[in-house]
Amino acid sequence: MHEIDNILEDDFEEEVSPEKEPEEEEEAPEPAAEQPKESLEAKKARLERELKRTNRALGKDEPAPLQTKNSDELDEAQLDYLDVKGVTDEDEIEVIWSVVKKTGMSVRDALKDDYVSAKLEKIREQKAVKDATPGTNRRAGGGTPDSLAAAVARFEATQELPTDFALRSQVVEALVSRTATNKPSWK
């Protein structure tokens, strides 16, 4: 019973005594040393949640999320600019992009850079040499084993036609055109 009286007296004193301020009633927060330190990511997430809650309470629309640009590729405007300037090869674009990414330059500035222009010239020279070098065509000296001339020579040596129907037809037509003296006007 004494406990109830003590509680009632404490409540009555709190209601009657104007000397006590509400700040004193609240418990003091625990010292920061006892609380675990909040990571930056957790703090950012907490503050973003608080900002959303506050904006909703104020009736403000949430701001549109910022569009983050993918930093692993050039955007369409930059690619169009490079296309206008004559840079269309993937290797050339890769050189420009690596310089833009490393230095923070704009695409225009990177294109004017001496290092980039020298690198682009070197790539273009290598490409020109590669295009000028003959590949596997008749001028290179070797033909494919299934070429018409090789198939005709093989037939003349072994009297065997190729298994491929299209090549077989071409061999027969080539042999007929060699031996035929009277060709129709449409051939």
N, CA and C atoms as an extended XYZ file, in Angstrom:
561
Properties=species:S:1:pos:R:3:atomname:S:1:resname:S:1:resid:I:1 pbc="F F F"
N         0.823       -1.185        0.000 N   MET     1
C         0.000        0.000        0.000 CA  MET     1
C         0.869        1.251        0.000 C   MET     1
N         1.962        1.139        0.704 N   HIS     2
C         2.887        2.265        0.738 CA  HIS     2
C         3.417        2.586       -0.654 C   HIS     2
N         3.591        1.557       -1.451 N   GLU     3
C         4.094        1.770       -2.809 CA  GLU     3
C         3.107        2.565       -3.642 C   GLU     3
N         1.852        2.258       -3.503 N   ILE     4
C         0.813        2.970       -4.269 CA  ILE     4
C         0.760        4.412       -3.830 C   ILE     4
N         0.832        4.670       -2.531 N   ASP     5
C         0.819        6.039       -2.032 CA  ASP     5
C         2.023        6.828       -2.545 C   ASP     5
N         3.173        6.184       -2.547 N   ASN     6
C         4.381        6.860       -3.027 CA  ASN     6
C         4.269        7.208       -4.518 C   ASN     6
N         3.721        6.294       -5.285 N   ILE     7
C         3.551        6.539       -6.719 CA  ILE     7
C         2.569        7.662       -6.942 C   ILE     7
N         1.460        7.650       -6.208 N   LEU     8
C         0.455        8.700       -6.365 CA  LEU     8
C         1.029       10.050       -5.953 C   LEU     8
N         1.805       10.106       -4.905 N   GLU     9
C         2.403       11.356       -4.466 CA  GLU     9
C         3.402       11.877       -5.502 C   GLU     9
N         4.162       10.950       -6.098 N   ASP    10
C         5.122       11.369       -7.124 CA  ASP    10
C         4.397       11.949       -8.332 C   ASP    10
N         3.310       11.296       -8.737 N   ASP    11
C         2.536       11.792       -9.882 CA  ASP    11
C         1.904       13.130       -9.562 C   ASP    11
N         1.409       13.285       -8.324 N   PHE    12
C         0.777       14.530       -7.932 CA  PHE    12
C         1.808       15.647       -7.902 C   PHE    12
N         2.994       15.383       -7.429 N   GLU    13
C         4.039       16.394       -7.364 CA  GLU    13
C         4.474       16.809       -8.771 C   GLU    13
N         4.507       15.851       -9.694 N   GLU    14
C         4.890       16.204      -11.063 CA  GLU    14
C         3.869       17.097      -11.716 C   GLU    14
N         2.582       16.862      -11.434 N   GLU    15
C         1.537       17.684      -12.028 CA  GLU    15
C         1.497       19.065      -11.401 C   GLU    15
N         1.737       19.181      -10.133 N   VAL    16
C         1.601       20.434       -9.422 CA  VAL    16
C         2.846       21.292       -9.530 C   VAL    16
N         4.012       20.699       -9.474 N   SER    17
C         5.230       21.494       -9.418 CA  SER    17
C         5.596       22.016      -10.794 C   SER    17
N         5.503       23.329      -10.992 N   PRO    18
C         5.861       23.938      -12.273 CA  PRO    18
C         7.356       24.136      -12.401 C   PRO    18
N         8.122       23.871      -11.371 N   GLU    19
C         9.542       24.110      -11.407 CA  GLU    19
C        10.275       23.121      -12.310 C   GLU    19
N         9.748       21.943      -12.424 N   LYS    20
C        10.414       20.929      -13.218 CA  LYS    20
C        10.190       21.175      -14.697 C   LYS    20
N        11.227       21.168      -15.475 N   GLU    21
C        11.128       21.389      -16.915 CA  GLU    21
C        11.100       20.057      -17.642 C   GLU    21
N        10.507       20.027      -18.809 N   PRO    22
C        10.403       18.764      -19.532 CA  PRO    22
C        11.764       18.199      -19.929 C   PRO    22
N        12.763       19.051      -20.067 N   GLU    23
C        14.077       18.558      -20.451 CA  GLU    23
C        14.661       17.677      -19.357 C   GLU    23
N        14.356       18.021      -18.120 N   GLU    24
C        14.884       17.252      -17.016 CA  GLU    24
C        14.211       15.890      -16.908 C   GLU    24
N        12.971       15.789      -17.369 N   GLU    25
C        12.236       14.545      -17.269 CA  GLU    25
C        12.810       13.481      -18.191 C   GLU    25
N        13.294       13.899      -19.347 N   GLU    26
C        13.826       12.934      -20.297 CA  GLU    26
C        15.157       12.397      -19.809 C   GLU    26
N        15.404       11.155      -20.175 N   GLU    27
C        16.680       10.573      -19.801 CA  GLU    27
C        17.753       11.109      -20.735 C   GLU    27
N        18.900       11.294      -20.225 N   ALA    28
C        20.022       11.764      -21.036 CA  ALA    28
C        20.449       10.628      -21.965 C   ALA    28
N        20.786       10.940      -23.208 N   PRO    29
C        21.212        9.866      -24.106 CA  PRO    29
C        22.506        9.242      -23.615 C   PRO    29
N        22.666        7.998      -23.954 N   GLU    30
C        23.858        7.289      -23.535 CA  GLU    30
C        25.078        7.934      -24.193 C   GLU    30
N        26.196        7.850      -23.572 N   PRO    31
C        27.402        8.421      -24.179 CA  PRO    31
C        27.708        7.748      -25.509 C   PRO    31
N        28.336        8.500      -26.401 N   ALA    32
C        28.619        8.001      -27.745 CA  ALA    32
C        29.600        6.842      -27.729 C   ALA    32
N        30.380        6.740      -26.711 N   ALA    33
C        31.370        5.674      -26.647 CA  ALA    33
C        30.704        4.307      -26.544 C   ALA    33
N        29.513        4.253      -25.932 N   GLU    34
C        28.830        2.981      -25.760 CA  GLU    34
C        28.076        2.567      -27.022 C   GLU    34
N        27.672        3.526      -27.867 N   GLN    35
C        26.935        3.205      -29.082 CA  GLN    35
C        27.914        2.774      -30.163 C   GLN    35
N        27.546        1.738      -30.946 N   PRO    36
C        28.437        1.339      -32.041 CA  PRO    36
C        28.471        2.436      -33.104 C   PRO    36
N        29.616        2.618      -33.713 N   LYS    37
C        29.780        3.661      -34.717 CA  LYS    37
C        29.051        3.264      -36.001 C   LYS    37
N        28.276        4.177      -36.541 N   GLU    38
C        27.475        3.928      -37.731 CA  GLU    38
C        28.351        4.084      -38.975 C   GLU    38
N        28.249        3.127      -39.894 N   SER    39
C        29.040        3.228      -41.119 CA  SER    39
C        28.474        4.336      -41.997 C   SER    39
N        29.273        4.782      -42.943 N   LEU    40
C        28.838        5.878      -43.820 CA  LEU    40
C        27.633        5.461      -44.662 C   LEU    40
N        27.640        4.210      -45.146 N   GLU    41
C        26.514        3.747      -45.965 CA  GLU    41
C        25.237        3.693      -45.145 C   GLU    41
N        25.351        3.201      -43.909 N   ALA    42
C        24.172        3.114      -43.040 CA  ALA    42
C        23.672        4.511      -42.688 C   ALA    42
N        24.594        5.427      -42.444 N   LYS    43
C        24.209        6.803      -42.125 CA  LYS    43
C        23.508        7.456      -43.310 C   LYS    43
N        24.038        7.216      -44.518 N   LYS    44
C        23.424        7.773      -45.722 CA  LYS    44
C        22.017        7.227      -45.903 C   LYS    44
N        21.846        5.916      -45.726 N   ALA    45
C        20.529        5.306      -45.878 CA  ALA    45
C        19.557        5.851      -44.841 C   ALA    45
N        20.023        5.997      -43.590 N   ARG    46
C        19.169        6.519      -42.528 CA  ARG    46
C        18.744        7.949      -42.838 C   ARG    46
N        19.681        8.777      -43.281 N   LEU    47
C        19.359       10.174      -43.581 CA  LEU    47
C        18.415       10.285      -44.778 C   LEU    47
N        18.593        9.414      -45.774 N   GLU    48
C        17.678        9.431      -46.923 CA  GLU    48
C        16.270        9.054      -46.496 C   GLU    48
N        16.152        8.058      -45.596 N   ARG    49
C        14.823        7.679      -45.098 CA  ARG    49
C        14.190        8.828      -44.330 C   ARG    49
N        14.989        9.505      -43.507 N   GLU    50
C        14.474       10.642      -42.753 CA  GLU    50
C        14.028       11.760      -43.687 C   GLU    50
N        14.780       11.991      -44.741 N   LEU    51
C        14.426       13.024      -45.703 CA  LEU    51
C        13.115       12.682      -46.405 C   LEU    51
N        12.940       11.437      -46.785 N   LYS    52
C        11.689       11.020      -47.426 CA  LYS    52
C        10.511       11.204      -46.478 C   LYS    52
N        10.707       10.784      -45.205 N   ARG    53
C         9.647       10.921      -44.219 CA  ARG    53
C         9.274       12.391      -44.027 C   ARG    53
N        10.285       13.248      -43.943 N   THR    54
C        10.051       14.682      -43.751 CA  THR    54
C         9.336       15.275      -44.964 C   THR    54
N         9.760       14.909      -46.166 N   ASN    55
C         9.113       15.422      -47.378 CA  ASN    55
C         7.659       14.976      -47.448 C   ASN    55
N         7.386       13.719      -47.073 N   ARG    56
C         5.998       13.241      -47.071 CA  ARG    56
C         5.170       14.012      -46.058 C   ARG    56
N         5.754       14.297      -44.890 N   ALA    57
C         5.033       15.033      -43.857 CA  ALA    57
C         4.736       16.457      -44.308 C   ALA    57
N         5.657       17.038      -45.067 N   LEU    58
C         5.457       18.401      -45.571 CA  LEU    58
C         4.566       18.435      -46.806 C   LEU    58
N         4.328       17.291      -47.405 N   GLY    59
C         3.488       17.228      -48.590 CA  GLY    59
C         4.234       17.534      -49.872 C   GLY    59
N         5.539       17.532      -49.814 N   LYS    60
C         6.337       17.797      -51.004 CA  LYS    60
C         6.505       16.523      -51.798 C   LYS    60
N         6.540       16.688      -53.109 N   ASP    61
C         6.817       15.541      -53.964 CA  ASP    61
C         8.271       15.158      -53.802 C   ASP    61
N         8.504       13.865      -53.911 N   GLU    62
C         9.881       13.402      -53.837 CA  GLU    62
C        10.605       13.820      -55.108 C   GLU    62
N        11.836       14.277      -54.993 N   PRO    63
C        12.571       14.653      -56.199 CA  PRO    63
C        12.843       13.420      -57.045 C   PRO    63
N        12.853       13.620      -58.356 N   ALA    64
C        13.138       12.506      -59.262 CA  ALA    64
C        14.563       12.042      -59.019 C   ALA    64
N        14.763       10.738      -59.013 N   PRO    65
C        16.120       10.260      -58.788 CA  PRO    65
C        17.040       10.720      -59.904 C   PRO    65
N        18.239       11.090      -59.538 N   LEU    66
C        19.197       11.548      -60.528 CA  LEU    66
C        19.565       10.399      -61.441 C   LEU    66
N        19.634       10.681      -62.716 N   GLN    67
C        20.015        9.642      -63.657 CA  GLN    67
C        21.530        9.516      -63.617 C   GLN    67
N        21.967        8.362      -63.193 N   THR    68
C        23.403        8.144      -63.155 CA  THR    68
C        23.854        7.631      -64.507 C   THR    68
N        24.888        8.239      -65.011 N   LYS    69
C        25.415        7.849      -66.317 CA  LYS    69
C        26.306        6.639      -66.143 C   LYS    69
N        26.123        5.667      -67.018 N   ASN    70
C        26.965        4.479      -66.972 CA  ASN    70
C        28.379        4.895      -67.349 C   ASN    70
N        29.294        4.697      -66.452 N   SER    71
C        30.645        5.181      -66.684 CA  SER    71
C        31.487        4.205      -67.493 C   SER    71
N        30.873        3.161      -67.998 N   ASP    72
C        31.626        2.175      -68.764 CA  ASP    72
C        31.471        2.348      -70.268 C   ASP    72
N        30.763        3.360      -70.690 N   GLU    73
C        30.595        3.550      -72.129 CA  GLU    73
C        30.249        5.000      -72.440 C   GLU    73
N        30.452        5.372      -73.684 N   LEU    74
C        30.120        6.719      -74.130 CA  LEU    74
C        28.627        6.800      -74.396 C   LEU    74
N        28.056        7.989      -74.195 N   ASP    75
C        26.635        8.125      -74.497 CA  ASP    75
C        26.445        8.399      -75.993 C   ASP    75
N        25.209        8.428      -76.422 N   GLU    76
C        24.904        8.551      -77.846 CA  GLU    76
C        25.399        9.869      -78.446 C   GLU    76
N        25.302       10.955      -77.693 N   ALA    77
C        25.761       12.251      -78.209 CA  ALA    77
C        27.273       12.222      -78.466 C   ALA    77
N        28.017       11.616      -77.550 N   GLN    78
C        29.462       11.528      -77.725 CA  GLN    78
C        29.808       10.631      -78.912 C   GLN    78
N        29.092        9.522      -79.051 N   LEU    79
C        29.336        8.631      -80.191 CA  LEU    79
C        28.994        9.318      -81.514 C   LEU    79
N        27.906       10.108      -81.508 N   ASP    80
C        27.551       10.859      -82.719 CA  ASP    80
C        28.633       11.872      -83.063 C   ASP    80
N        29.175       12.552      -82.051 N   TYR    81
C        30.247       13.518      -82.285 CA  TYR    81
C        31.462       12.828      -82.892 C   TYR    81
N        31.830       11.683      -82.349 N   LEU    82
C        32.975       10.949      -82.885 CA  LEU    82
C        32.704       10.480      -84.310 C   LEU    82
N        31.471       10.080      -84.587 N   ASP    83
C        31.100        9.644      -85.932 CA  ASP    83
C        31.241       10.794      -86.925 C   ASP    83
N        30.819       11.983      -86.525 N   VAL    84
C        30.939       13.162      -87.389 CA  VAL    84
C        32.415       13.484      -87.648 C   VAL    84
N        33.246       13.283      -86.650 N   LYS    85
C        34.676       13.563      -86.782 CA  LYS    85
C        35.427       12.440      -87.492 C   LYS    85
N        34.733       11.377      -87.884 N   GLY    86
C        35.361       10.302      -88.649 CA  GLY    86
C        35.960        9.194      -87.806 C   GLY    86
N        35.645        9.163      -86.545 N   VAL    87
C        36.141        8.105      -85.662 CA  VAL    87
C        35.022        7.087      -85.502 C   VAL    87
N        35.117        5.985      -86.256 N   THR    88
C        34.058        4.979      -86.208 CA  THR    88
C        34.574        3.605      -85.828 C   THR    88
N        35.872        3.386      -85.915 N   ASP    89
C        36.448        2.086      -85.605 CA  ASP    89
C        36.402        1.844      -84.094 C   ASP    89
N        36.092        0.621      -83.699 N   GLU    90
C        35.981        0.279      -82.277 CA  GLU    90
C        37.287        0.506      -81.524 C   GLU    90
N        38.411        0.207      -82.164 N   ASP    91
C        39.706        0.402      -81.507 CA  ASP    91
C        39.970        1.881      -81.244 C   ASP    91
N        39.613        2.723      -82.189 N   GLU    92
C        39.802        4.164      -82.027 CA  GLU    92
C        38.911        4.703      -80.917 C   GLU    92
N        37.658        4.254      -80.881 N   ILE    93
C        36.724        4.696      -79.842 CA  ILE    93
C        37.214        4.234      -78.472 C   ILE    93
N        37.761        3.036      -78.418 N   GLU    94
C        38.279        2.512      -77.152 CA  GLU    94
C        39.442        3.354      -76.633 C   GLU    94
N        40.324        3.804      -77.526 N   VAL    95
C        41.448        4.658      -77.115 CA  VAL    95
C        40.919        5.967      -76.546 C   VAL    95
N        39.978        6.575      -77.250 N   ILE    96
C        39.420        7.853      -76.790 CA  ILE    96
C        38.724        7.669      -75.452 C   ILE    96
N        37.947        6.591      -75.308 N   TRP    97
C        37.219        6.363      -74.065 CA  TRP    97
C        38.173        6.144      -72.896 C   TRP    97
N        39.263        5.428      -73.129 N   SER    98
C        40.202        5.194      -72.027 CA  SER    98
C        40.838        6.503      -71.570 C   SER    98
N        41.140        7.394      -72.503 N   VAL    99
C        41.717        8.696      -72.130 CA  VAL    99
C        40.684        9.537      -71.393 C   VAL    99
N        39.443        9.515      -71.876 N   VAL   100
C        38.380       10.288      -71.217 CA  VAL   100
C        38.182        9.783      -69.789 C   VAL   100
N        38.186        8.481      -69.631 N   LYS   101
C        37.952        7.891      -68.317 CA  LYS   101
C        39.112        8.163      -67.358 C   LYS   101
N        40.342        8.082      -67.855 N   LYS   102
C        41.503        8.260      -66.986 CA  LYS   102
C        41.741        9.719      -66.613 C   LYS   102
N        41.558       10.625      -67.578 N   THR   103
C        41.909       12.021      -67.336 CA  THR   103
C        40.727       12.891      -66.955 C   THR   103
N        39.512       12.451      -67.271 N   GLY   104
C        38.344       13.271      -66.979 CA  GLY   104
C        38.093       14.330      -68.037 C   GLY   104
N        38.819       14.272      -69.151 N   MET   105
C        38.614       15.220      -70.247 CA  MET   105
C        37.267       14.961      -70.918 C   MET   105
N        36.805       15.941      -71.651 N   SER   106
C        35.638       15.707      -72.484 CA  SER   106
C        36.095       14.997      -73.754 C   SER   106
N        35.153       14.464      -74.495 N   VAL   107
C        35.494       13.747      -75.725 CA  VAL   107
C        36.140       14.708      -76.716 C   VAL   107
N        35.647       15.928      -76.761 N   ARG   108
C        36.226       16.921      -77.673 CA  ARG   108
C        37.678       17.215      -77.338 C   ARG   108
N        37.944       17.405      -76.049 N   ASP   109
C        39.321       17.689      -75.634 CA  ASP   109
C        40.223       16.490      -75.874 C   ASP   109
N        39.697       15.302      -75.623 N   ALA   110
C        40.501       14.094      -75.832 CA  ALA   110
C        40.839       13.923      -77.305 C   ALA   110
N        39.916       14.270      -78.177 N   LEU   111
C        40.150       14.140      -79.612 CA  LEU   111
C        41.224       15.127      -80.086 C   LEU   111
N        41.351       16.255      -79.401 N   LYS   112
C        42.371       17.249      -79.755 CA  LYS   112
C        43.727       16.941      -79.130 C   LYS   112
N        43.773       16.040      -78.173 N   ASP   113
C        45.000       15.716      -77.455 CA  ASP   113
C        46.038       15.097      -78.388 C   ASP   113
N        47.299       15.474      -78.203 N   ASP   114
C        48.381       14.967      -79.053 CA  ASP   114
C        48.559       13.460      -78.919 C   ASP   114
N        48.495       12.961      -77.697 N   TYR   115
C        48.653       11.528      -77.469 CA  TYR   115
C        47.568       10.740      -78.201 C   TYR   115
N        46.332       11.207      -78.085 N   VAL   116
C        45.215       10.505      -78.720 CA  VAL   116
C        45.337       10.567      -80.234 C   VAL   116
N        45.681       11.727      -80.777 N   SER   117
C        45.791       11.836      -82.233 CA  SER   117
C        46.921       10.954      -82.759 C   SER   117
N        48.043       10.852      -82.030 N   ALA   118
C        49.134        9.968      -82.449 CA  ALA   118
C        48.700        8.507      -82.386 C   ALA   118
N        47.977        8.165      -81.339 N   LYS   119
C        47.490        6.790      -81.182 CA  LYS   119
C        46.496        6.442      -82.292 C   LYS   119
N        45.618        7.389      -82.635 N   LEU   120
C        44.639        7.149      -83.712 CA  LEU   120
C        45.340        6.977      -85.051 C   LEU   120
N        46.368        7.794      -85.311 N   GLU   121
C        47.128        7.656      -86.559 CA  GLU   121
C        47.803        6.285      -86.638 C   GLU   121
N        48.354        5.835      -85.527 N   LYS   122
C        49.019        4.535      -85.500 CA  LYS   122
C        48.009        3.412      -85.783 C   LYS   122
N        46.829        3.506      -85.183 N   ILE   123
C        45.786        2.490      -85.419 CA  ILE   123
C        45.361        2.508      -86.878 C   ILE   123
N        45.210        3.705      -87.446 N   ARG   124
C        44.786        3.802      -88.849 CA  ARG   124
C        45.847        3.246      -89.787 C   ARG   124
N        47.125        3.490      -89.479 N   GLU   125
C        48.211        2.932      -90.304 CA  GLU   125
C        48.220        1.415      -90.226 C   GLU   125
N        48.076        0.874      -89.035 N   GLN   126
C        48.051       -0.580      -88.880 CA  GLN   126
C        46.877       -1.200      -89.627 C   GLN   126
N        45.751       -0.521      -89.588 N   LYS   127
C        44.565       -1.025      -90.290 CA  LYS   127
C        44.783       -0.968      -91.803 C   LYS   127
N        45.430        0.104      -92.290 N   ALA   128
C        45.692        0.228      -93.726 CA  ALA   128
C        46.652       -0.864      -94.185 C   ALA   128
N        47.659       -1.163      -93.377 N   VAL   129
C        48.603       -2.221      -93.724 CA  VAL   129
C        47.897       -3.569      -93.738 C   VAL   129
N        47.064       -3.782      -92.767 N   LYS   130
C        46.339       -5.051      -92.685 CA  LYS   130
C        45.396       -5.213      -93.880 C   LYS   130
N        44.723       -4.134      -94.263 N   ASP   131
C        43.815       -4.198      -95.412 CA  ASP   131
C        44.586       -4.362      -96.718 C   ASP   131
N        45.803       -3.835      -96.802 N   ALA   132
C        46.583       -3.924      -98.031 CA  ALA   132
C        47.247       -5.286      -98.200 C   ALA   132
N        47.453       -5.998      -97.096 N   THR   133
C        48.082       -7.317      -97.170 CA  THR   133
C        47.080       -8.306      -97.756 C   THR   133
N        47.489       -9.020      -98.831 N   PRO   134
C        46.533       -9.954      -99.419 CA  PRO   134
C        46.238      -11.104      -98.474 C   PRO   134
N        45.021      -11.524      -98.495 N   GLY   135
C        44.587      -12.621      -97.637 CA  GLY   135
C        44.542      -13.909      -98.427 C   GLY   135
N        43.546      -14.691      -98.200 N   THR   136
C        43.409      -15.972      -98.905 CA  THR   136
C        42.575      -15.768     -100.162 C   THR   136
N        43.186      -15.185     -101.150 N   ASN   137
C        42.527      -15.068     -102.452 CA  ASN   137
C        43.511      -15.559     -103.518 C   ASN   137
N        43.137      -15.491     -104.743 N   ARG   138
C        43.988      -16.031     -105.812 CA  ARG   138
C        45.296      -15.266     -105.953 C   ARG   138
N        45.290      -13.981     -105.627 N   ARG   139
C        46.512      -13.189     -105.752 CA  ARG   139
C        47.524      -13.591     -104.694 C   ARG   139
N        47.053      -14.139     -103.603 N   ALA   140
C        47.959      -14.533     -102.534 CA  ALA   140
C        48.654      -15.856     -102.854 C   ALA   140
N        48.243      -16.499     -103.902 N   GLY   141
C        48.917      -17.711     -104.314 CA  GLY   141
C        48.204      -18.984     -103.907 C   GLY   141
N        47.397      -18.942     -102.955 N   GLY   142
C        46.717      -20.158     -102.512 CA  GLY   142
C        45.226      -19.963     -102.559 C   GLY   142
N        44.540      -20.932     -103.043 N   GLY   143
C        43.089      -20.859     -103.064 CA  GLY   143
C        42.530      -21.810     -102.034 C   GLY   143
N        41.264      -21.746     -101.853 N   THR   144
C        40.655      -22.690     -100.932 CA  THR   144
C        40.579      -24.043     -101.619 C   THR   144
N        40.651      -25.126     -100.872 N   PRO   145
C        40.650      -26.438     -101.497 CA  PRO   145
C        39.340      -26.753     -102.222 C   PRO   145
N        38.276      -26.054     -101.898 N   ASP   146
C        37.002      -26.316     -102.558 CA  ASP   146
C        36.701      -25.307     -103.663 C   ASP   146
N        37.712      -24.557     -104.103 N   SER   147
C        37.472      -23.589     -105.155 CA  SER   147
C        37.230      -24.322     -106.477 C   SER   147
N        36.636      -23.639     -107.404 N   LEU   148
C        36.259      -24.240     -108.682 CA  LEU   148
C        37.483      -24.735     -109.450 C   LEU   148
N        38.535      -23.929     -109.514 N   ALA   149
C        39.733      -24.325     -110.257 CA  ALA   149
C        40.369      -25.578     -109.651 C   ALA   149
N        40.413      -25.640     -108.321 N   ALA   150
C        40.988      -26.812     -107.662 CA  ALA   150
C        40.122      -28.043     -107.905 C   ALA   150
N        38.798      -27.851     -107.903 N   ALA   151
C        37.891      -28.984     -108.113 CA  ALA   151
C        38.003      -29.504     -109.549 C   ALA   151
N        38.151      -28.593     -110.507 N   VAL   152
C        38.295      -29.017     -111.909 CA  VAL   152
C        39.619      -29.773     -112.078 C   VAL   152
N        40.700      -29.248     -111.482 N   ALA   153
C        42.004      -29.912     -111.582 CA  ALA   153
C        41.953      -31.289     -110.917 C   ALA   153
N        41.267      -31.405     -109.806 N   ARG   154
C        41.148      -32.681     -109.120 CA  ARG   154
C        40.354      -33.677     -109.971 C   ARG   154
N        39.288      -33.190     -110.648 N   PHE   155
C        38.489      -34.072     -111.486 CA  PHE   155
C        39.312      -34.584     -112.677 C   PHE   155
N        40.095      -33.680     -113.248 N   GLU   156
C        40.910      -34.092     -114.389 CA  GLU   156
C        41.971      -35.110     -113.984 C   GLU   156
N        42.470      -34.999     -112.728 N   ALA   157
C        43.509      -35.926     -112.269 CA  ALA   157
C        42.920      -37.260     -111.805 C   ALA   157
N        41.799      -37.238     -111.093 N   THR   158
C        41.267      -38.461     -110.475 CA  THR   158
C        39.947      -38.920     -111.065 C   THR   158
N        39.318      -38.116     -111.875 N   GLN   159
C        38.008      -38.393     -112.465 CA  GLN   159
C        36.910      -38.537     -111.397 C   GLN   159
N        37.072      -37.811     -110.257 N   GLU   160
C        36.065      -37.819     -109.184 CA  GLU   160
C        35.495      -36.419     -109.043 C   GLU   160
N        34.160      -36.328     -108.991 N   LEU   161
C        33.490      -35.050     -108.792 CA  LEU   161
C        33.386      -34.746     -107.291 C   LEU   161
N        33.327      -33.480     -106.927 N   PRO   162
C        33.186      -33.113     -105.510 CA  PRO   162
C        31.844      -33.585     -104.946 C   PRO   162
N        31.771      -33.757     -103.633 N   THR   163
C        30.529      -34.204     -102.991 CA  THR   163
C        29.531      -33.067     -102.841 C   THR   163
N        29.998      -31.826     -102.778 N   ASP   164
C        29.115      -30.666     -102.665 CA  ASP   164
C        28.369      -30.477     -103.984 C   ASP   164
N        27.023      -30.420     -103.933 N   PHE   165
C        26.221      -30.369     -105.145 CA  PHE   165
C        26.487      -29.088     -105.947 C   PHE   165
N        26.559      -27.949     -105.268 N   ALA   166
C        26.760      -26.681     -105.980 CA  ALA   166
C        28.119      -26.680     -106.682 C   ALA   166
N        29.171      -27.127     -105.990 N   LEU   167
C        30.498      -27.178     -106.586 CA  LEU   167
C        30.552      -28.213     -107.710 C   LEU   167
N        29.855      -29.335     -107.538 N   ARG   168
C        29.796      -30.371     -108.576 CA  ARG   168
C        29.165      -29.803     -109.843 C   ARG   168
N        28.074      -29.040     -109.676 N   SER   169
C        27.405      -28.438     -110.833 CA  SER   169
C        28.327      -27.455     -111.546 C   SER   169
N        29.073      -26.663     -110.770 N   GLN   170
C        29.990      -25.698     -111.370 CA  GLN   170
C        31.126      -26.400     -112.129 C   GLN   170
N        31.617      -27.520     -111.594 N   VAL   171
C        32.679      -28.273     -112.269 CA  VAL   171
C        32.172      -28.818     -113.584 C   VAL   171
N        30.973      -29.396     -113.567 N   VAL   172
C        30.401      -29.960     -114.803 CA  VAL   172
C        30.202      -28.855     -115.829 C   VAL   172
N        29.669      -27.716     -115.419 N   GLU   173
C        29.457      -26.606     -116.349 CA  GLU   173
C        30.788      -26.104     -116.908 C   GLU   173
N        31.822      -26.018     -116.064 N   ALA   174
C        33.137      -25.560     -116.522 CA  ALA   174
C        33.716      -26.537     -117.545 C   ALA   174
N        33.579      -27.823     -117.310 N   LEU   175
C        34.098      -28.827     -118.247 CA  LEU   175
C        33.328      -28.799     -119.557 C   LEU   175
N        32.025      -28.641     -119.486 N   VAL   176
C        31.206      -28.581     -120.693 CA  VAL   176
C        31.544      -27.329     -121.485 C   VAL   176
N        31.718      -26.193     -120.808 N   SER   177
C        32.005      -24.951     -121.530 CA  SER   177
C        33.385      -25.007     -122.195 C   SER   177
N        34.327      -25.763     -121.654 N   ARG   178
C        35.641      -25.924     -122.274 CA  ARG   178
C        35.552      -26.742     -123.551 C   ARG   178
N        34.795      -27.788     -123.499 N   THR   179
C        34.753      -28.719     -124.630 CA  THR   179
C        33.690      -28.368     -125.658 C   THR   179
N        32.671      -27.622     -125.274 N   ALA   180
C        31.584      -27.308     -126.211 CA  ALA   180
C        32.037      -26.243     -127.189 C   ALA   180
N        31.803      -26.524     -128.481 N   THR   181
C        32.181      -25.567     -129.509 CA  THR   181
C        31.019      -24.663     -129.893 C   THR   181
N        29.853      -25.136     -129.779 N   ASN   182
C        28.719      -24.291     -130.156 CA  ASN   182
C        27.938      -23.927     -128.877 C   ASN   182
N        28.168      -22.724     -128.413 N   LYS   183
C        27.490      -22.245     -127.213 CA  LYS   183
C        26.239      -21.498     -127.630 C   LYS   183
N        25.164      -21.662     -126.895 N   PRO   184
C        23.969      -20.861     -127.170 CA  PRO   184
C        24.218      -19.388     -126.854 C   PRO   184
N        23.466      -18.520     -127.459 N   SER   185
C        23.696      -17.082     -127.317 CA  SER   185
C        23.375      -16.563     -125.921 C   SER   185
N        22.598      -17.270     -125.178 N   TRP   186
C        22.239      -16.790     -123.827 CA  TRP   186
C        23.302      -17.122     -122.779 C   TRP   186
N        24.331      -17.873     -123.122 N   LYS   187
C        25.377      -18.204     -122.126 CA  LYS   187
C        26.591      -17.388     -122.353 C   LYS   187
